[in-house]
Every structure is written in C-alpha cells, then in structure tokens.
Amino acid sequence: MYRLRTLDVWDTLLRRRCHPDLIKLIAARHLALRHGQSLSPGWGDPWKLLRERCLIEGELARAAAVRGGDDEYTLHQVLETLLERATALDQGRRRTLANELLDAELAIEKANTYADPDCRRALAEYPAERSLFLSDFYMPAGLIQELLQHHGIADLAPEGISSCDIGLNKRSGRLFQYVHERHDVAPSDHVHVGDNRHSDHEVPRSLGIEAVHYEPEEAHRQRRGRERLYPDRGTLLNHIDEEVRHDAEAAAAQAGEPARSALLLGARCAPLFVGYATFIAERAIAEGLERLFFLTREGEFFLEVYRRTFPEARLAACALPPTEVLEVSRLATFCASLQEIGTGELMRLWNLYSTQSMAALGKTLRLPEAPLEALCARHAIPYAEPVVYPWKDGRVQALFADHDFRQVLQAQIDADRALLLAYLDLHGFGDGLARAGIVDIGWRGTIQDNLALVRPNTRTHGFYLALAKFLNPQPGNVRKHAYGPDLNQAQEFGHFLDAVSPIEMLCNSPNGSTEGYRRRDDGGIEAIRNVDADENRVHDAFVRHFQQGVLLAAGHWGRYVDSHAILASELRGHACEIWDALISRSPQELTEAYAALSHNEIFGVGHFVDKSAVPSIGTMFRGVVDRRARFEVIQYIKQTQWEAGLWKRHDLGLVHRGLLTLALIGGRLYKRYLRWRRQRRQRAGS
C-alpha cells in the first residue's frame, strides 16, 4: 500500500477517438461557424485558426519559460490571444467569448473521448491511501475532473493537478517535486502510472518514484492507427474510402446485376452527397437556422444521407436544427404563391416554359379542365395547341382579362393557399418561424421562392447541389447557396447543369410527386402524392440500390466528419470530379436505367416524359419545315441535354445518335447565345 498514487490522464485514464490536435481543429471549426460574424476578414478558415493557435501556444510556452517556470499556459490565455488577433472585439467581449469557447472545447473533449477500458483493472494492482491525477495539459484541473466524471471514472482520482494551474509539469520533474512538498510524501511512498515513456516513467524514476509504464497493447495499437490519420488529410480520406470499399463489396456480393453495379457506384459517389450534407450542416449553424426542411422528392434521400453523416445531430459542439421532410413541389406551391392575376405574374412560369399549351397551363395551375377549356374556346385558343410566348399572344391576354377566368383562377389560388398554409403550420413552417433552411436538389430554387412568397415573415436559406442562372426576380426573404456550381456567381463547372435529369433520377424517391393537399375527415391536412408505377420501375431496379450504396458509405463517413473535422470545402473538389464522371463518363448501367425512365413533367409540360422516346430521323428533317415536328425536336432538346448518355444508347443507330447529338449541341449553343445577348442588353441598359 503506497501513501500516494498519481495517475496520468491522457492515454491512461482517458483516451481520445482522434489525434489531440483534431480537438483543436474541431474547436476552430466551432469558432468559424458559430461566431463567424465576429471574425475579421480572412479569418473564417478553421485551418488558419488552428495554425494561429499553435503559434500562440508556442509563444506563451516560451514566455512562461523565460519567467522561470515550465513552458505552460492556460487554454483561456490561448483563446483570448487568438481572439485578439482574429477579431476586432474589445477586451470584455473577447473574455466573454473565450469563456464560451472554453466550454465548447470541453464539450468537444467529452464527445471525442472515452474511459480506458483496462485502467480500472490495472490500477487495482497499485493500491494507495490517496490517488491524484497529474496532467501536463492546458485545461485546469476542474475541467479535467469534469471529464473524468462524465466518463464515470472520477473515483479513480477524486482530485488532481493540471500543469497549467501551477506552471510546472511532469516533463521537467518539477510537478512531482511540488506534489511531494504539498502532500508531505517521500518519493519512495509514491507510485505513478502513465503512458509517456519520458514524463511518466523515466523522469519519476530518476526522482526515486515507483513508475509504472502503462501501455496496453491493443489500446496503443488503436491509438497509433488513429494518429496516423491526422498529419495528411489524404491518408484520412483514403482510409475512409478503403473502409467503404470493403463494406460495399461485401454487400454487393449478395446482389445480382444491375443491383450490384448500382450499389458499388453509389458507394463510390458518396463523397458528393456527404460533402453536400456537411455543407448544409455548416451553413445551418453559421446562419443560426431554427429548422431544416428537406423538400420532396430528392430531399427524402438527402435527409437520409444527412442523418447518417450526423447521427448525433451535432457538429463542432453545436446542436443541428430539427429536420423535417416537407411534401412540396412546384405544382403544389406555384398557384398558391401567385400574388396577383395577370400575365406579368405568370412570367415566373413562362420564363421557364416559353412555349406552352393552355392544357399544360391548366395542369400547372391545377385548374378544373372543363371550365378552362370552355373559356379558351371563348377566346379562340386551341386548348391542346402549344402557344409560343403566351404573354405576347393577344388571345391569352384576353383570357387573363376575362372576369370568368379570373374568378376561376382566384378561387384556385385561395383554395390552394389555404391548404398549403395549413400544411406548413402542421409541419413547423408557421408564420412565427424566423429563419428556415430549405434543402432541395436545385436548379433555380423556384419552390423556395413559392414558399417564401406565402411565408413573407420567414427568411429562407436554400441549400442546393447546384444553381442555374436565375430567370425571375428573387423574393427579398430568400437566400440561396450551392455546394456545387452556382452560375449566378461564376461559370465554374457550368457544364454540370447541361444534364441534370440523370442526377435527379439518382436522387429520386419512390413515394411520388406532391400534387396538392386535402383535408382529412379528422380535420388534418395531408399531401396528395402521385405515385407512378412506370417511374418506380427504374427506381426499384437501379436507383434504390445506388442510394443503398450511398447510405452505406455515409454511415462510415459519419464516424469521421465531426470527430476529424472534415470540412465541406475539403470534399468539394472530389465531389465535382464524381459529378463530372457521372454525366461525362457514365457507366453503361446508368445510361440504360435513364433510357427506361418515365419522368414527371406535369408542371410546365403537363405530362410524364418517356426518356426512351426520341425524335425519329424523319421527324428531325421534317422539323425544318413542319412546326409540329420542330416543336417535338425542341422539346426533346429541352428535356434531355445528356450527350454522354445518348451516345451509349445501343438501341439507336450511329447516324441517329449523331443527329440527336448535333441537335443537343446546337440547342445548347443557341441557349448560350440567347444568354449572351440578354447580358449584353442588360449591360447596355445600365
């Protein structure tokens, strides 16, 4: 029985799930996300904050040694100095924020540490009258004690000393001498247990203390494995990829084709979706959002990825906002969002669909077919015939001026808006919600616009895979952010948006599109979903297996994104490479699945689009002189835009594929010409 037993803390009583410096990086991420508005320009990068913190620690250590103590400093000193350099806050606000950051770092330590599984058994061999912890650490003893209590092992060392509290450490031996003097203990009556060969073994032995080198083989092996993942981020990402590959291949071995190929493809593509989920979480914290709404249909898949990436619903010691699937669509929200009746307001639709039949318009506005068809006949508008630039057509203008038409449309607006608002209230998107996040695949965020117009008191932040150039004025309470390309900011990766429907297919849900809402018998509100069996055949055969691969991989990534401070920006380059490969070097199985797709285009077009159907060679040549044939070709160009997928259509002849490809290229060039001309006119006008 010894009079005194002292215990090292790190890798003796407690172990970390990551390299120690990753705790500092997670803390830097917390500062950048939660308090980014307080940082001076250029200080928003967590890696820059980490590097500056390490410099400060070295400076404070050297200054302490010059004063005659050991090279010790407190975490609070480090944080205050960091805030002095990285912010313009006054001293009082820096001190307050430093206290908040210290609490956050303690929470990060709790989340990323665990009790050594063997220490209690090992320490039983060295009984003593009194036990203390001794730690060379920058957190005060009180916080170390809180960590031990959190993990249920405070009884092993009910009190202790941290080197930062007294300016002396184990490395120099002066902390051991301080303990002997303070507790009146001779070295021969003292046993010390720890893992560090120098500080916990050689130094105490040189002072006459019984020193026990504690290094359990398995725990030490795991520690070394974790620490190898820190210095080089490439090593970490490769390690995760290898974990995913091994697990995915085991799962795929149980499946036949095309399920096997789809699952493996999904696992390889996971960094695109994990990076996007991380981007959403980071921005949700930075913007102080109260709730996150994942919009149907793609949002159903994105929410599953998000939850696997953040299984604890936390990031960098911050609780992530509550999440909810919102059953919405352009079709279910557009009519409800109309602010007035007129062709000007309908430009929000016609800027996207400049040629449209009144039948398609009626389906888009959810108007009853019989009265609308009769009203169109009144104004000599063929109901099913496409109208080019309807806002310029005198017949359409007369229709919108017709009192009877306005009554029909206003009744639909009022009914749709009442049901939509009731549905939103039921799902937490009430009028009192100040800041909400909207998650959708892209490409212009028009559903977000519709929701923002019916909830004008809520500021909405939209998070998208990519954003195309906005064609409509943006509501004042709307902000939009893209993880991938944003053509409103730059033309980087602009070709990604030339072929978006394959990405939509891969992210789709089997639960159908939302067409509107209805009241149940019990007074509640439910969404009306249009589930199409033809559409779901592709999902069942290919897409669900792709998504299974993504979700399998996301489960692995979820063990590292927070604990190893993987930033969305670190994955973005790889994510864009994955996206590029999907649309430019598409696997044959993907193109075959896409060619079999029946795609819901009721909003705007008025019907489902069969992706296997292409204009015949004869139709393409007739399009030169025949308006209907030309319209068919133009519609194909607008709805396809995927050259790589077209070239792999083995059911089409080479000449046919060549002509279709030329049509796609010509349509894209014409679109860019129109964009250039519009921008030129805007510059001339300004």
Secondary structure, DSSP 8 states (H G I E B T S, - for coil): -EEEEEE--BTTTEEESS-HHHHHHHHHHHHHHHSGGGB-TT---HHHHHHHHHHHHHHHHHHHHHTTS-S---HHHHHHHHHHHHB---HHHHHHHHHHHHHHHHHHHHHTEEE-TTHHHHHTTS-EEEEEEEE--SS-HHHHHHHHHHTT-GGG-SEEEEHHHHT--TTTSHHHHHHHHHHT--GGGEEEEES-IIIIIIHHHHTT-EEEE---HHHHHHHHHHHTTSS-HHHHHHHHHHHHHHHHHHHHTT--TTHHHHHHHHHHHHHHHHHHHHHHHHHHHHTT-SEEEEETTHHHHHHHHHHHHSTTSEETTEE---EEEE---HHHHHHHH--SSSTTTTHHHHTT-SEE-HHHHHHHTT--HHHHHHHHHHTT--TTS-EESGGG-HHHHHHHH-HHHHHHHHHHHHHHHHHHHHHHHHTT--TT--EEEEE---SS-HHHHHHHHH-TTSEEEEEES-B----S---TTEEEEESS-BTTT--TTGGGGGS-HHHHHHT--TT-EEEEEEE-TTS-EEEEEE--HHHHHHIIIIIHHHHHHHHHHHHHHTTTTTTTT--HHHHHHHHHHHHHHHHHS--HHHHHHHHT-EEEETTTT-EEEETT----HHHHHHTTT-HHHHHHHHHHHHH---HHHHHT-TTS-HHHHHHHHHHHHHHHHHHHHHHHHHHHHHHHH-
